[in-house]
Amino acid sequence: MGNQYTDFTKGISHTAIAPASSGVNSLVAAPGANKRLCIVGYRLSASAAVEAQFYSGTTATTLSGTFYMDALDVIGEPTGPYPVFDLPANKAFGVDLNGATVCGGYVKYRTISQVNS
């Protein structure tokens, strides 16, 4: 039997994020043909009041409702074994900000290969 923590974290990628532009900001790039992203955790903090909404792709599919954040608010989901957001094949993960507000945080995700059946 392996180390349970090592087994759990195997295959999880981590990226720091710093969206600051009004509109959709790409957080994790599209993984390529026949692959999809499974977001397994994230945290986002804002330096000032801002509304944030998560997206699949750069303009298309809404993944969440709007989060209304005040200065120094933090939103997020702890890293877990189940996806917080399960994106369609070859779609980027992004956040739409309603104003140019400096934000920071991280995203943890798995890249899953799609197999034709």
A tleap script that builds the chain and sets N, CA, C and O, in Angstrom:
source leaprc.protein.ff14SB
mol = sequence {
  NMET GLY ASN GLN TYR THR ASP PHE THR LYS
  GLY ILE SER HIE THR ALA ILE ALA PRO ALA
  SER SER GLY VAL ASN SER LEU VAL ALA ALA
  PRO GLY ALA ASN LYS ARG LEU CYS ILE VAL
  GLY TYR ARG LEU SER ALA SER ALA ALA VAL
  GLU ALA GLN PHE TYR SER GLY THR THR ALA
  THR THR LEU SER GLY THR PHE TYR MET ASP
  ALA LEU ASP VAL ILE GLY GLU PRO THR GLY
  PRO TYR PRO VAL PHE ASP LEU PRO ALA ASN
  LYS ALA PHE GLY VAL ASP LEU ASN GLY ALA
  THR VAL CYS GLY GLY TYR VAL LYS TYR ARG
  THR ILE SER GLN VAL ASN CSER
}
set mol.1.N position { 0.846 -1.178 0.000 }
set mol.1.CA position { 0.000 0.000 0.000 }
set mol.1.C position { 0.887 1.236 0.000 }
set mol.1.O position { 1.834 1.315 0.782 }
set mol.2.N position { 0.598 2.192 -0.858 }
set mol.2.CA position { 1.400 3.404 -0.968 }
set mol.2.C position { 1.015 4.440 0.082 }
set mol.2.O position { 0.085 4.256 0.867 }
set mol.3.N position { 1.756 5.516 0.063 }
set mol.3.CA position { 1.476 6.658 0.925 }
set mol.3.C position { 0.173 7.301 0.455 }
set mol.3.O position { 0.070 7.704 -0.704 }
set mol.4.N position { -0.817 7.402 1.331 }
set mol.4.CA position { -2.132 7.911 0.923 }
set mol.4.C position { -2.061 9.344 0.410 }
set mol.4.O position { -2.756 9.678 -0.550 }
set mol.5.N position { -1.242 10.201 1.020 }
set mol.5.CA position { -1.138 11.590 0.550 }
set mol.5.C position { -0.511 11.630 -0.842 }
set mol.5.O position { -0.986 12.350 -1.720 }
set mol.6.N position { 0.557 10.855 -1.041 }
set mol.6.CA position { 1.213 10.812 -2.346 }
set mol.6.C position { 0.256 10.269 -3.395 }
set mol.6.O position { 0.186 10.800 -4.504 }
set mol.7.N position { -0.481 9.220 -3.058 }
set mol.7.CA position { -1.453 8.663 -3.999 }
set mol.7.C position { -2.524 9.687 -4.360 }
set mol.7.O position { -2.921 9.789 -5.521 }
set mol.8.N position { -2.994 10.450 -3.363 }
set mol.8.CA position { -4.042 11.451 -3.584 }
set mol.8.C position { -3.562 12.585 -4.482 }
set mol.8.O position { -4.292 13.028 -5.368 }
set mol.9.N position { -2.334 13.056 -4.256 }
set mol.9.CA position { -1.845 14.236 -4.986 }
set mol.9.C position { -1.234 13.902 -6.339 }
set mol.9.O position { -0.919 14.807 -7.111 }
set mol.10.N position { -1.062 12.624 -6.637 }
set mol.10.CA position { -0.468 12.228 -7.914 }
set mol.10.C position { -1.310 12.751 -9.072 }
set mol.10.O position { -2.521 12.536 -9.120 }
set mol.11.N position { -0.673 13.420 -9.978 }
set mol.11.CA position { -1.363 13.932 -11.157 }
set mol.11.C position { -2.012 15.296 -10.979 }
set mol.11.O position { -2.602 15.818 -11.924 }
set mol.12.N position { -1.916 15.893 -9.774 }
set mol.12.CA position { -2.493 17.226 -9.566 }
set mol.12.C position { -1.447 18.284 -9.929 }
set mol.12.O position { -0.323 18.260 -9.427 }
set mol.13.N position { -1.831 19.202 -10.801 }
set mol.13.CA position { -0.976 20.335 -11.162 }
set mol.13.C position { -1.417 21.557 -10.371 }
set mol.13.O position { -2.573 21.657 -9.959 }
set mol.14.N position { -0.496 22.481 -10.162 }
set mol.14.CA position { -0.743 23.682 -9.371 }
set mol.14.C position { -0.256 24.882 -10.184 }
set mol.14.O position { 0.832 24.854 -10.760 }
set mol.15.N position { -1.063 25.919 -10.221 }
set mol.15.CA position { -0.610 27.150 -10.861 }
set mol.15.C position { -1.052 28.347 -10.035 }
set mol.15.O position { -2.190 28.409 -9.569 }
set mol.16.N position { -0.137 29.297 -9.859 }
set mol.16.CA position { -0.488 30.558 -9.215 }
set mol.16.C position { -1.269 31.401 -10.209 }
set mol.16.O position { -1.004 31.354 -11.410 }
set mol.17.N position { -2.227 32.167 -9.717 }
set mol.17.CA position { -3.033 33.009 -10.603 }
set mol.17.C position { -3.008 34.449 -10.106 }
set mol.17.O position { -2.921 34.702 -8.904 }
set mol.18.N position { -3.083 35.377 -11.035 }
set mol.18.CA position { -3.097 36.797 -10.698 }
set mol.18.C position { -3.920 37.582 -11.716 }
set mol.18.O position { -3.393 38.476 -12.378 }
set mol.19.N position { -5.219 37.252 -11.850 }
set mol.19.CA position { -6.035 38.006 -12.807 }
set mol.19.C position { -6.191 39.449 -12.335 }
set mol.19.O position { -6.316 39.701 -11.137 }
set mol.20.N position { -6.182 40.387 -13.267 }
set mol.20.CA position { -6.300 41.795 -12.891 }
set mol.20.C position { -7.076 42.622 -13.911 }
set mol.20.O position { -7.320 43.806 -13.682 }
set mol.21.N position { -7.464 42.026 -15.020 }
set mol.21.CA position { -8.154 42.763 -16.079 }
set mol.21.C position { -9.653 42.569 -15.994 }
set mol.21.O position { -10.132 41.510 -15.587 }
set mol.22.N position { -10.386 43.593 -16.380 }
set mol.22.CA position { -11.826 43.461 -16.501 }
set mol.22.C position { -12.124 42.524 -17.660 }
set mol.22.O position { -11.480 42.608 -18.707 }
set mol.23.N position { -13.087 41.639 -17.486 }
set mol.23.CA position { -13.419 40.661 -18.518 }
set mol.23.C position { -12.868 39.303 -18.156 }
set mol.23.O position { -12.409 39.091 -17.033 }
set mol.24.N position { -12.912 38.362 -19.120 }
set mol.24.CA position { -12.482 36.996 -18.855 }
set mol.24.C position { -10.959 36.905 -18.879 }
set mol.24.O position { -10.314 37.273 -19.861 }
set mol.25.N position { -10.399 36.409 -17.778 }
set mol.25.CA position { -8.965 36.189 -17.634 }
set mol.25.C position { -8.724 34.680 -17.656 }
set mol.25.O position { -9.350 33.945 -16.892 }
set mol.26.N position { -7.825 34.213 -18.521 }
set mol.26.CA position { -7.504 32.791 -18.566 }
set mol.26.C position { -6.656 32.429 -17.356 }
set mol.26.O position { -5.654 33.088 -17.079 }
set mol.27.N position { -7.052 31.382 -16.632 }
set mol.27.CA position { -6.313 30.928 -15.458 }
set mol.27.C position { -5.504 29.672 -15.759 }
set mol.27.O position { -4.358 29.551 -15.324 }
set mol.28.N position { -6.098 28.732 -16.507 }
set mol.28.CA position { -5.412 27.512 -16.938 }
set mol.28.C position { -5.719 27.349 -18.422 }
set mol.28.O position { -6.881 27.341 -18.829 }
set mol.29.N position { -4.668 27.218 -19.225 }
set mol.29.CA position { -4.832 27.097 -20.676 }
set mol.29.C position { -5.539 25.805 -21.058 }
set mol.29.O position { -5.501 24.821 -20.319 }
set mol.30.N position { -6.180 25.820 -22.210 }
set mol.30.CA position { -6.813 24.612 -22.747 }
set mol.30.C position { -5.748 23.525 -22.887 }
set mol.30.O position { -4.641 23.811 -23.345 }
set mol.31.N position { -6.058 22.288 -22.504 }
set mol.31.CA position { -5.045 21.238 -22.470 }
set mol.31.C position { -4.723 20.577 -23.803 }
set mol.31.O position { -3.777 19.792 -23.876 }
set mol.32.N position { -5.471 20.865 -24.847 }
set mol.32.CA position { -5.218 20.255 -26.147 }
set mol.32.C position { -6.291 19.237 -26.503 }
set mol.32.O position { -7.158 18.900 -25.697 }
set mol.33.N position { -6.203 18.763 -27.731 }
set mol.33.CA position { -7.203 17.828 -28.256 }
set mol.33.C position { -7.278 16.565 -27.407 }
set mol.33.O position { -6.263 16.051 -26.935 }
set mol.34.N position { -8.491 16.083 -27.225 }
set mol.34.CA position { -8.773 14.847 -26.494 }
set mol.34.C position { -8.338 14.876 -25.033 }
set mol.34.O position { -8.079 13.827 -24.443 }
set mol.35.N position { -8.255 16.072 -24.443 }
set mol.35.CA position { -7.942 16.213 -23.020 }
set mol.35.C position { -8.894 17.240 -22.420 }
set mol.35.O position { -9.384 18.134 -23.111 }
set mol.36.N position { -9.150 17.097 -21.114 }
set mol.36.CA position { -10.008 18.058 -20.431 }
set mol.36.C position { -9.427 18.358 -19.058 }
set mol.36.O position { -8.630 17.589 -18.520 }
set mol.37.N position { -9.840 19.484 -18.506 }
set mol.37.CA position { -9.400 19.905 -17.178 }
set mol.37.C position { -10.448 19.541 -16.139 }
set mol.37.O position { -11.646 19.705 -16.368 }
set mol.38.N position { -9.993 19.048 -15.002 }
set mol.38.CA position { -10.832 18.852 -13.824 }
set mol.38.C position { -10.228 19.720 -12.728 }
set mol.38.O position { -9.145 19.422 -12.223 }
set mol.39.N position { -10.917 20.783 -12.362 }
set mol.39.CA position { -10.442 21.676 -11.309 }
set mol.39.C position { -10.776 21.012 -9.981 }
set mol.39.O position { -11.944 20.739 -9.701 }
set mol.40.N position { -9.757 20.749 -9.157 }
set mol.40.CA position { -9.981 20.041 -7.896 }
set mol.40.C position { -9.800 20.949 -6.679 }
set mol.40.O position { -9.977 20.501 -5.546 }
set mol.41.N position { -9.452 22.216 -6.896 }
set mol.41.CA position { -9.344 23.171 -5.801 }
set mol.41.C position { -8.923 24.535 -6.328 }
set mol.41.O position { -8.281 24.635 -7.374 }
set mol.42.N position { -9.288 25.586 -5.596 }
set mol.42.CA position { -8.871 26.935 -5.969 }
set mol.42.C position { -9.046 27.883 -4.793 }
set mol.42.O position { -9.798 27.606 -3.858 }
set mol.43.N position { -8.338 29.008 -4.855 }
set mol.43.CA position { -8.546 30.130 -3.937 }
set mol.43.C position { -8.340 31.398 -4.744 }
set mol.43.O position { -7.460 31.469 -5.601 }
set mol.44.N position { -9.157 32.390 -4.461 }
set mol.44.CA position { -9.062 33.675 -5.140 }
set mol.44.C position { -9.321 34.766 -4.124 }
set mol.44.O position { -10.327 34.741 -3.414 }
set mol.45.N position { -8.410 35.728 -4.054 }
set mol.45.CA position { -8.613 36.884 -3.175 }
set mol.45.C position { -8.564 38.150 -4.018 }
set mol.45.O position { -7.944 38.182 -5.081 }
set mol.46.N position { -9.227 39.193 -3.528 }
set mol.46.CA position { -9.322 40.448 -4.273 }
set mol.46.C position { -8.772 41.593 -3.432 }
set mol.46.O position { -8.944 41.620 -2.213 }
set mol.47.N position { -8.107 42.542 -4.097 }
set mol.47.CA position { -7.553 43.705 -3.403 }
set mol.47.C position { -8.593 44.796 -3.197 }
set mol.47.O position { -8.393 45.699 -2.385 }
set mol.48.N position { -9.697 44.721 -3.925 }
set mol.48.CA position { -10.779 45.713 -3.822 }
set mol.48.C position { -12.087 45.015 -4.213 }
set mol.48.O position { -12.080 43.870 -4.665 }
set mol.49.N position { -13.186 45.709 -4.035 }
set mol.49.CA position { -14.487 45.120 -4.379 }
set mol.49.C position { -14.526 44.747 -5.861 }
set mol.49.O position { -14.137 45.532 -6.726 }
set mol.50.N position { -15.004 43.528 -6.133 }
set mol.50.CA position { -15.098 43.040 -7.509 }
set mol.50.C position { -16.103 41.889 -7.543 }
set mol.50.O position { -16.328 41.214 -6.539 }
set mol.51.N position { -16.693 41.680 -8.701 }
set mol.51.CA position { -17.553 40.528 -8.934 }
set mol.51.C position { -16.780 39.554 -9.808 }
set mol.51.O position { -16.162 39.954 -10.795 }
set mol.52.N position { -16.815 38.276 -9.447 }
set mol.52.CA position { -16.064 37.253 -10.177 }
set mol.52.C position { -16.988 36.093 -10.533 }
set mol.52.O position { -17.865 35.716 -9.756 }
set mol.53.N position { -16.774 35.537 -11.725 }
set mol.53.CA position { -17.557 34.401 -12.199 }
set mol.53.C position { -16.631 33.501 -13.021 }
set mol.53.O position { -15.889 33.985 -13.876 }
set mol.54.N position { -16.677 32.185 -12.759 }
set mol.54.CA position { -15.790 31.247 -13.452 }
set mol.54.C position { -16.396 30.780 -14.763 }
set mol.54.O position { -17.610 30.622 -14.888 }
set mol.55.N position { -15.505 30.560 -15.754 }
set mol.55.CA position { -15.905 30.194 -17.115 }
set mol.55.C position { -15.099 29.019 -17.641 }
set mol.55.O position { -13.961 28.788 -17.230 }
set mol.56.N position { -15.711 28.281 -18.559 }
set mol.56.CA position { -15.038 27.280 -19.375 }
set mol.56.C position { -14.824 27.915 -20.741 }
set mol.56.O position { -15.782 28.356 -21.375 }
set mol.57.N position { -13.606 27.966 -21.190 }
set mol.57.CA position { -13.304 28.672 -22.428 }
set mol.57.C position { -13.138 30.149 -22.121 }
set mol.57.O position { -13.160 30.548 -20.957 }
set mol.58.N position { -12.974 30.944 -23.132 }
set mol.58.CA position { -12.726 32.365 -22.902 }
set mol.58.C position { -13.979 33.224 -22.915 }
set mol.58.O position { -13.959 34.339 -22.394 }
set mol.59.N position { -15.050 32.747 -23.487 }
set mol.59.CA position { -16.265 33.559 -23.531 }
set mol.59.C position { -17.540 32.750 -23.399 }
set mol.59.O position { -18.632 33.315 -23.327 }
set mol.60.N position { -17.415 31.458 -23.369 }
set mol.60.CA position { -18.598 30.636 -23.605 }
set mol.60.C position { -19.380 30.235 -22.373 }
set mol.60.O position { -20.367 30.891 -22.041 }
set mol.61.N position { -18.984 29.201 -21.698 }
set mol.61.CA position { -19.831 28.521 -20.730 }
set mol.61.C position { -19.565 28.976 -19.299 }
set mol.61.O position { -18.437 28.909 -18.812 }
set mol.62.N position { -20.618 29.438 -18.639 }
set mol.62.CA position { -20.526 29.839 -17.239 }
set mol.62.C position { -20.467 28.592 -16.366 }
set mol.62.O position { -21.272 27.675 -16.529 }
set mol.63.N position { -19.505 28.560 -15.431 }
set mol.63.CA position { -19.363 27.424 -14.524 }
set mol.63.C position { -19.891 27.722 -13.125 }
set mol.63.O position { -20.129 26.804 -12.341 }
set mol.64.N position { -20.072 28.996 -12.812 }
set mol.64.CA position { -20.517 29.361 -11.462 }
set mol.64.C position { -21.434 30.571 -11.536 }
set mol.64.O position { -21.551 31.229 -12.570 }
set mol.65.N position { -22.073 30.842 -10.422 }
set mol.65.CA position { -22.776 32.098 -10.282 }
set mol.65.C position { -21.757 33.197 -10.010 }
set mol.65.O position { -20.550 32.951 -10.019 }
set mol.66.N position { -22.238 34.388 -9.772 }
set mol.66.CA position { -21.352 35.519 -9.488 }
set mol.66.C position { -20.990 35.549 -8.013 }
set mol.66.O position { -21.857 35.437 -7.147 }
set mol.67.N position { -19.698 35.700 -7.736 }
set mol.67.CA position { -19.204 35.895 -6.377 }
set mol.67.C position { -19.017 37.394 -6.182 }
set mol.67.O position { -18.322 38.036 -6.970 }
set mol.68.N position { -19.620 37.957 -5.152 }
set mol.68.CA position { -19.513 39.378 -4.850 }
set mol.68.C position { -18.475 39.542 -3.750 }
set mol.68.O position { -18.724 39.200 -2.594 }
set mol.69.N position { -17.320 40.062 -4.111 }
set mol.69.CA position { -16.198 40.130 -3.179 }
set mol.69.C position { -15.915 41.568 -2.773 }
set mol.69.O position { -15.943 42.476 -3.604 }
set mol.70.N position { -15.646 41.767 -1.498 }
set mol.70.CA position { -15.145 43.044 -1.002 }
set mol.70.C position { -13.626 42.963 -0.918 }
set mol.70.O position { -13.047 41.896 -1.122 }
set mol.71.N position { -12.987 44.073 -0.622 }
set mol.71.CA position { -11.534 44.087 -0.491 }
set mol.71.C position { -11.086 43.036 0.525 }
set mol.71.O position { -11.643 42.935 1.619 }
set mol.72.N position { -10.092 42.272 0.152 }
set mol.72.CA position { -9.462 41.235 0.969 }
set mol.72.C position { -10.337 40.004 1.212 }
set mol.72.O position { -9.962 39.136 2.001 }
set mol.73.N position { -11.494 39.912 0.552 }
set mol.73.CA position { -12.295 38.683 0.628 }
set mol.73.C position { -11.555 37.551 -0.082 }
set mol.73.O position { -10.776 37.782 -1.006 }
set mol.74.N position { -11.813 36.338 0.363 }
set mol.74.CA position { -11.236 35.142 -0.251 }
set mol.74.C position { -12.360 34.152 -0.524 }
set mol.74.O position { -13.197 33.893 0.341 }
set mol.75.N position { -12.371 33.605 -1.730 }
set mol.75.CA position { -13.300 32.532 -2.060 }
set mol.75.C position { -12.477 31.324 -2.475 }
set mol.75.O position { -11.321 31.464 -2.873 }
set mol.76.N position { -13.066 30.141 -2.385 }
set mol.76.CA position { -12.336 28.977 -2.851 }
set mol.76.C position { -12.930 27.682 -2.379 }
set mol.76.O position { -13.868 27.649 -1.583 }
set mol.77.N position { -12.365 26.626 -2.885 }
set mol.77.CA position { -12.699 25.256 -2.521 }
set mol.77.C position { -11.386 24.556 -2.216 }
set mol.77.O position { -10.445 24.645 -3.005 }
set mol.78.N position { -11.302 23.860 -1.087 }
set mol.78.CA position { -10.065 23.134 -0.787 }
set mol.78.C position { -9.850 22.003 -1.780 }
set mol.78.O position { -10.804 21.478 -2.354 }
set mol.79.N position { -8.602 21.636 -1.975 }
set mol.79.CA position { -8.279 20.542 -2.883 }
set mol.79.C position { -8.881 19.250 -2.361 }
set mol.79.O position { -8.678 18.870 -1.208 }
set mol.80.N position { -9.622 18.586 -3.228 }
set mol.80.CA position { -10.281 17.343 -2.849 }
set mol.80.C position { -10.208 16.327 -3.964 }
set mol.80.O position { -9.706 16.627 -5.047 }
set mol.81.N position { -10.700 15.131 -3.715 }
set mol.81.CA position { -10.614 14.076 -4.718 }
set mol.81.C position { -11.615 14.219 -5.866 }
set mol.81.O position { -11.456 13.583 -6.908 }
set mol.82.N position { -12.632 15.039 -5.683 }
set mol.82.CA position { -13.667 15.193 -6.698 }
set mol.82.C position { -13.572 16.563 -7.341 }
set mol.82.O position { -13.214 17.535 -6.676 }
set mol.83.N position { -13.889 16.655 -8.631 }
set mol.83.CA position { -13.782 17.950 -9.311 }
set mol.83.C position { -14.762 18.987 -8.763 }
set mol.83.O position { -15.925 18.690 -8.493 }
set mol.84.N position { -14.263 20.196 -8.610 }
set mol.84.CA position { -15.115 21.344 -8.315 }
set mol.84.C position { -15.772 21.770 -9.630 }
set mol.84.O position { -16.970 22.048 -9.680 }
set mol.85.N position { -14.969 21.815 -10.684 }
set mol.85.CA position { -15.444 22.103 -12.038 }
set mol.85.C position { -14.856 21.042 -12.962 }
set mol.85.O position { -13.653 20.784 -12.924 }
set mol.86.N position { -15.693 20.429 -13.787 }
set mol.86.CA position { -15.279 19.414 -14.758 }
set mol.86.C position { -15.546 20.011 -16.137 }
set mol.86.O position { -16.696 20.091 -16.569 }
set mol.87.N position { -14.497 20.426 -16.821 }
set mol.87.CA position { -14.640 21.158 -18.074 }
set mol.87.C position { -14.760 20.236 -19.277 }
set mol.87.O position { -14.289 19.099 -19.234 }
set mol.88.N position { -15.387 20.711 -20.356 }
set mol.88.CA position { -15.439 19.934 -21.600 }
set mol.88.C position { -14.033 19.810 -22.205 }
set mol.88.O position { -13.105 20.507 -21.792 }
set mol.89.N position { -13.894 18.928 -23.170 }
set mol.89.CA position { -12.606 18.703 -23.825 }
set mol.89.C position { -12.035 19.993 -24.409 }
set mol.89.O position { -12.748 20.796 -25.011 }
set mol.90.N position { -10.739 20.165 -24.214 }
set mol.90.CA position { -9.938 21.244 -24.802 }
set mol.90.C position { -10.485 22.645 -24.530 }
set mol.90.O position { -10.494 23.495 -25.420 }
set mol.91.N position { -10.940 22.883 -23.303 }
set mol.91.CA position { -11.416 24.208 -22.909 }
set mol.91.C position { -10.544 24.765 -21.792 }
set mol.91.O position { -10.159 24.040 -20.875 }
set mol.92.N position { -10.239 26.046 -21.875 }
set mol.92.CA position { -9.480 26.735 -20.833 }
set mol.92.C position { -10.385 27.003 -19.632 }
set mol.92.O position { -11.610 26.960 -19.747 }
set mol.93.N position { -9.780 27.277 -18.493 }
set mol.93.CA position { -10.497 27.657 -17.274 }
set mol.93.C position { -10.195 29.122 -17.020 }
set mol.93.O position { -9.031 29.520 -16.974 }
set mol.94.N position { -11.242 29.929 -16.853 }
set mol.94.CA position { -11.036 31.356 -16.676 }
set mol.94.C position { -11.979 31.965 -15.666 }
set mol.94.O position { -12.942 31.336 -15.228 }
set mol.95.N position { -11.686 33.206 -15.300 }
set mol.95.CA position { -12.538 33.963 -14.388 }
set mol.95.C position { -12.848 35.309 -15.040 }
set mol.95.O position { -11.967 35.956 -15.608 }
set mol.96.N position { -14.096 35.715 -14.950 }
set mol.96.CA position { -14.545 37.007 -15.471 }
set mol.96.C position { -14.638 37.965 -14.294 }
set mol.96.O position { -15.359 37.708 -13.330 }
set mol.97.N position { -13.906 39.071 -14.376 }
set mol.97.CA position { -13.969 40.118 -13.361 }
set mol.97.C position { -14.739 41.303 -13.928 }
set mol.97.O position { -14.563 41.653 -15.095 }
set mol.98.N position { -15.592 41.926 -13.113 }
set mol.98.CA position { -16.379 43.049 -13.624 }
set mol.98.C position { -15.608 44.368 -13.579 }
set mol.98.O position { -16.118 45.397 -14.022 }
set mol.99.N position { -14.400 44.343 -13.054 }
set mol.99.CA position { -13.569 45.553 -13.018 }
set mol.99.C position { -12.101 45.171 -12.991 }
set mol.99.O position { -11.751 44.026 -12.703 }
set mol.100.N position { -11.244 46.137 -13.294 }
set mol.100.CA position { -9.802 45.904 -13.284 }
set mol.100.C position { -9.317 45.943 -11.836 }
set mol.100.O position { -8.895 46.988 -11.341 }
set mol.101.N position { -9.381 44.816 -11.178 }
set mol.101.CA position { -9.011 44.691 -9.767 }
set mol.101.C position { -7.928 43.632 -9.632 }
set mol.101.O position { -8.064 42.531 -10.164 }
set mol.102.N position { -6.870 43.956 -8.933 }
set mol.102.CA position { -5.802 42.986 -8.713 }
set mol.102.C position { -6.305 41.861 -7.813 }
set mol.102.O position { -6.807 42.106 -6.716 }
set mol.103.N position { -6.165 40.635 -8.288 }
set mol.103.CA position { -6.558 39.446 -7.534 }
set mol.103.C position { -5.372 38.483 -7.496 }
set mol.103.O position { -4.418 38.625 -8.261 }
set mol.104.N position { -5.444 37.534 -6.623 }
set mol.104.CA position { -4.387 36.535 -6.551 }
set mol.104.C position { -4.933 35.240 -6.008 }
set mol.104.O position { -6.034 35.202 -5.459 }
set mol.105.N position { -4.163 34.170 -6.159 }
set mol.105.CA position { -4.580 32.883 -5.632 }
set mol.105.C position { -3.907 31.748 -6.359 }
set mol.105.O position { -2.798 31.889 -6.875 }
set mol.106.N position { -4.595 30.613 -6.393 }
set mol.106.CA position { -4.066 29.441 -7.077 }
set mol.106.C position { -5.207 28.581 -7.595 }
set mol.106.O position { -6.356 28.707 -7.171 }
set mol.107.N position { -4.853 27.701 -8.527 }
set mol.107.CA position { -5.770 26.685 -9.041 }
set mol.107.C position { -5.025 25.357 -9.009 }
set mol.107.O position { -3.863 25.281 -9.409 }
set mol.108.N position { -5.699 24.308 -8.531 }
set mol.108.CA position { -5.169 22.946 -8.582 }
set mol.108.C position { -6.090 22.147 -9.496 }
set mol.108.O position { -7.314 22.216 -9.385 }
set mol.109.N position { -5.475 21.386 -10.403 }
set mol.109.CA position { -6.269 20.708 -11.423 }
set mol.109.C position { -5.587 19.427 -11.891 }
set mol.109.O position { -4.393 19.213 -11.685 }
set mol.110.N position { -6.388 18.595 -12.521 }
set mol.110.CA position { -5.887 17.398 -13.199 }
set mol.110.C position { -6.215 17.549 -14.684 }
set mol.110.O position { -7.256 18.098 -15.045 }
set mol.111.N position { -5.319 17.059 -15.536 }
set mol.111.CA position { -5.581 16.978 -16.955 }
set mol.111.C position { -5.933 15.525 -17.255 }
set mol.111.O position { -5.140 14.618 -17.003 }
set mol.112.N position { -7.123 15.319 -17.791 }
set mol.112.CA position { -7.653 13.987 -18.033 }
set mol.112.C position { -7.680 13.711 -19.542 }
set mol.112.O position { -8.187 14.522 -20.317 }
set mol.113.N position { -7.136 12.574 -19.947 }
set mol.113.CA position { -7.198 12.175 -21.356 }
set mol.113.C position { -8.575 11.601 -21.664 }
set mol.113.O position { -9.112 10.798 -20.901 }
set mol.114.N position { -9.130 12.019 -22.776 }
set mol.114.CA position { -10.420 11.498 -23.236 }
set mol.114.C position { -10.130 10.250 -24.087 }
set mol.114.O position { -9.252 10.276 -24.950 }
set mol.115.N position { -10.843 9.200 -23.849 }
set mol.115.CA position { -10.669 7.975 -24.633 }
set mol.115.C position { -11.967 7.717 -25.376 }
set mol.115.O position { -13.040 7.670 -24.773 }
set mol.116.N position { -11.868 7.552 -26.665 }
set mol.116.CA position { -13.072 7.235 -27.450 }
set mol.116.C position { -13.480 5.805 -27.158 }
set mol.116.O position { -12.651 4.895 -27.136 }
set mol.117.N position { -14.795 5.622 -26.929 }
set mol.117.CA position { -15.251 4.254 -26.650 }
set mol.117.C position { -16.043 3.703 -27.796 }
set mol.117.O position { -16.506 2.564 -27.735 }
savepdb mol mol.pdb
quit
